[in-house]
Amino acid sequence: MATVNGIFELPSFPTPPVDPDEPSRTAVPRYFAAFEHERGLPVLRPVAVRSVTRADARPDGDLLVDTDAGRWRTRVVVNATGTWNEPLLPRYPGQETFRGRQLHTRDYVSGAELAGLRVAVVGGGISAVQQLEEISRTATVLWYTRRAPVFLDGDFSPEVEGRRIIAAVTADVEAGRPTGSVVSYTGLPWAPYVLAAQERGVLVRREMFTAIEPDGVREADGSFTPVDVILWATGFSAALAHLDPLGLRNDHGGITLRGSQVADEPRVHLIGFGPSQSTVGANRAGRDAVVALSRYLRDHDHQDQDQDHQGHQDQDQPRLTR
């Protein structure tokens, strides 16, 4: 938890004291589970959504959510599936021949299980540097990135830099451009774990290797380096395949948003996508989505009532016949 930026407080539910040494994978879910239990939220799990489709051609009709537990019919969908189920795994020549272990950030548990090994950490983001620092305490670490990482000068100001970053991501999604990785917008801060890695002399970036061989990697200069483990800290992409039947993506592969709403589909809001890819951003976007969807449902309920009223009036009018 010492490396986590923070847990955004849920409504009227203060975050409890947190042990900085506790794994975030246990501390964060425990806090959310306590909120869920106290409020009696009707969460169904485990349920995997397979697809979301339109019930008919009407632009304000229902949506059908097909899952491994049945089908739900709904007026609107708030999609908050995040990225965890879509790890990005690059392909390199000879990858299938590697006799060692390959794992992604989502598979990583702790540096202790890699003690005494030679570990190639691939990636230029925050997770890569955090894992590099932790693993290097008990193992030999080699750090590979496609581009030289950009470290921030001075302290990171959430008020100033945060707004700039959110504005940049918002501009991309409003223009329908695919968004990049988080670190491509933020850069790397000189956090304590970065300084610790630098002090131990392990924050040394190598050019990306050109191929993987049974017992190691072929370096950019043609030399060979033996490694036991390749850790792909190469990020994630948005888990949105179940929304593909709605045709939300444009020709560039992006999804155009207005706030959290899909520009051409007011029944669908994306949370944890684009500028809301954080616990703070997701909570704020979630509140905005609730307001927008409440307004949408209210407006369409009024339209339905007006149409029903007009229909009853039409039925009461005398019919003209020839």
Summary of the structure (lengths in Angstrom):
residues: 322
radius of gyration: 24.7
end to end distance: 81.0
largest distance: 96.4
contacts: 834
relative contact order: 0.15
helix: 34%
strand: 20%
